[in-house]
Amino acid sequence: MMLPTNRRATKTNTMKKLLIVTLTSIYLVGCTDKKTAVENFNAGVEEYNAKDYSSALTELSKSVAKDSHNANAFYFKGLCEVQLKNDSAALISFQNAITLDSSNFQALVERAKLKIALGDYGSAIIDCDKSRMFKVDYSELYKTKASAYEFLNDAANAIIAYESAIRYGQNDGET
């Protein structure tokens, strides 16, 4: 269905105004933030530790916008996005962290946990195995791997993974 020419022009002008307002807002926010990428990162980690995930995500997003090579900023950004239930963005952030630092075993395990929540159990196990190459005694990777095996109804491998988790220090009642 074609809009009459004057309605189409009005819609186009409205879209242009919205775009200008959006771009201006982004520019002004960028100009008002005089912090360095490291300062934004540190503020983001501080907010994350205080469990203010929205504020942390804002600071970490500014940090990665200023320095797109900080794997730890992407890792913490992913952690915030998980807390805020933004799974697709969290997967992207963890992937960016891993791409920038393939030895980031914690990002691999956090991505594996997210994959389990999304039902991708086999891929979660692969992430845990990759993590193990960098930190063999990281108990959380074994607990995560065991959980994936449980969802796959593979009790034998789940038990082996849980035993490894306990051997490397996982002593919560759940394990």
C-alpha positions in Angstrom: 0.0 0.0 0.0 1.5 3.4 -1.0 1.2 6.3 1.3 0.1 9.6 -0.3 3.1 11.7 -1.1 2.6 14.3 1.7 2.2 11.5 4.3 5.3 9.8 3.1 7.2 13.0 3.2 6.0 13.7 6.8 7.1 10.2 7.8 10.5 10.7 6.2 11.0 14.0 8.0 10.0 12.5 11.3 12.5 9.7 10.8 15.2 12.2 9.9 14.5 14.3 13.0 14.6 11.1 15.2 18.0 10.2 13.6 19.4 13.6 14.3 18.2 13.6 17.9 19.7 10.2 18.4 23.0 11.0 16.9 23.2 14.3 18.8 22.5 12.5 22.1 25.2 9.9 21.4 27.6 12.7 20.6 26.8 14.7 23.7 27.1 11.7 26.0 30.5 10.9 24.5 31.6 14.5 24.9 30.5 14.7 28.5 32.4 11.6 29.5 36.0 12.8 30.1 37.1 9.5 31.6 39.7 7.3 29.9 38.9 3.8 28.9 40.7 2.5 31.9 38.8 4.8 34.2 35.5 3.7 32.7 36.6 0.0 33.1 37.6 0.5 36.7 34.3 2.3 37.4 32.4 -0.5 35.7 34.1 -3.2 37.8 33.4 -1.2 40.9 29.7 -0.9 40.0 29.7 -4.6 39.1 31.1 -5.5 42.5 28.5 -3.3 44.1 25.8 -5.3 42.1 24.7 -2.2 40.2 24.7 -4.0 36.9 23.0 -1.3 34.8 25.6 1.3 35.9 28.4 -1.2 35.4 27.2 -2.0 31.9 27.1 1.7 31.0 30.7 2.3 32.2 32.0 -0.9 30.6 30.2 0.0 27.3 32.0 3.3 27.4 35.3 1.5 28.1 35.0 -0.8 25.1 33.8 2.0 22.9 37.1 3.8 23.7 39.3 0.7 23.7 37.9 -2.2 21.7 41.0 -4.3 22.6 40.3 -4.7 26.3 39.3 -8.4 26.8 38.6 -7.9 30.5 36.1 -5.1 29.7 34.2 -7.4 27.4 34.3 -10.1 30.0 32.8 -7.9 32.7 30.3 -6.5 30.2 29.2 -10.0 29.5 28.8 -10.7 33.2 26.6 -7.6 33.5 24.5 -8.6 30.5 23.9 -12.0 32.0 22.7 -10.4 35.3 20.4 -8.1 33.2 19.0 -11.2 31.3 20.4 -9.9 27.9 21.6 -13.3 26.8 22.4 -12.5 23.1 24.5 -9.5 24.1 26.3 -11.5 26.8 27.2 -14.2 24.2 28.7 -11.5 22.0 30.6 -9.9 24.8 32.0 -13.2 25.9 32.9 -14.0 22.3 34.7 -10.7 22.0 36.6 -11.4 25.2 37.7 -14.8 24.0 38.6 -13.5 20.6 40.9 -10.9 22.1 42.3 -13.3 24.7 41.9 -16.9 23.8 43.3 -17.9 27.2 40.6 -16.2 29.1 39.4 -19.4 30.8 36.8 -17.5 32.9 35.1 -16.1 29.8 35.0 -19.6 28.3 33.3 -21.0 31.4 30.8 -18.1 31.7 29.9 -18.5 28.0 29.5 -22.3 28.7 27.1 -21.5 31.6 25.1 -19.2 29.3 25.0 -21.9 26.6 23.7 -24.4 29.1 20.9 -21.9 30.0 20.1 -21.7 26.3 20.1 -25.5 25.8 23.4 -25.8 23.9 24.9 -28.5 26.1 27.5 -30.0 23.7 29.0 -26.6 22.9 29.1 -25.8 26.6 31.2 -28.9 27.2 33.6 -27.8 24.4 34.0 -24.4 26.0 34.8 -26.1 29.3 37.4 -28.4 27.6 39.0 -25.3 26.0 39.1 -23.6 29.4 40.8 -26.6 30.9 43.7 -26.1 28.5 44.5 -22.8 30.3 43.5 -23.5 33.9 43.3 -27.2 34.7 42.5 -26.6 38.4 39.6 -24.2 37.9 36.9 -26.0 39.8 34.0 -24.0 38.2 34.7 -25.4 34.8 34.2 -29.0 36.0 31.0 -28.0 37.9 29.7 -26.3 34.7 30.7 -29.3 32.6 29.0 -31.7 35.0 25.8 -29.7 34.7 25.9 -29.9 30.9 26.4 -33.7 31.1 23.4 -33.9 33.5 21.2 -32.2 30.9 22.5 -34.7 28.4 21.5 -37.5 30.7 25.1 -38.7 30.8 25.4 -39.6 34.5 28.8 -41.3 34.2 30.6 -38.2 32.7 28.6 -35.9 35.1 30.0 -37.8 38.1 33.5 -37.7 36.8 33.2 -33.9 36.2 31.7 -33.4 39.7 34.5 -35.4 41.3 37.1 -33.2 39.5 35.2 -30.1 40.7 35.5 -31.4 44.3 39.1 -32.3 43.8 39.9 -28.8 42.7 38.1 -27.1 45.6 34.4 -26.9 44.8 32.9 -27.7 48.1 29.5 -26.2 48.0 26.6 -28.5 49.0 25.3 -28.5 45.4 28.4 -30.2 44.0 
